[in-house]
Amino acid sequence: VQLQASGGGLVQAGGSLRLSCAASGFTFSNLVVGWFRQAPGKQRELVARIDYGGNTICADSVKGRCTISGDNAKTTVFLQMTSLKPEDTAVYYCNVPFYHAWGRGTQVTVSS
């Protein structure tokens, strides 16, 4: 069971990014998948989550700028972030609680 997060990079404030979380060795069927982020010196925090029914939540800090979705094959979960702010700068991780699995993380840096 492995997760691979990708899609991070350097973006100017106001820009957007789409992060991908790819499953290896399993599918996301019937699982909850979360995106978390951790900025330097701060605790890891939940950004968004999607469950097996397609229900989604976004944290208050990104609400209105966040969309989490999955592909039909149930092998990739996406996190679309728009109107990015410098405070969105962090390493973004995907997580599957059922398997206690974390991806390696992808760095998102938003310049002002």
BELBEL-V232986 format. One line per field, one symbol per residue. ss: DSSP state (@ for helix, = for strand, . for the rest). psi: psi as a letter, one per 30 degrees, with the letter a starting at -180 (. if undefined). A space follows every 50 residues. Layout:
# BELBEL-V232986
ss->???
psi->???
This chain:
# BELBEL-V232986
ss->.=====..====....========........======......====== .....===.......=====.....======....@@@.=======@@@. ==...======.
psi->jkkjklflakklkfalljkkjkkkfllgkglkklklljlkgllklkelkk afggkllklefgkfgkkklllffhfkkkjkklhkleffklkkklkjeegh kklflkkkkjk.
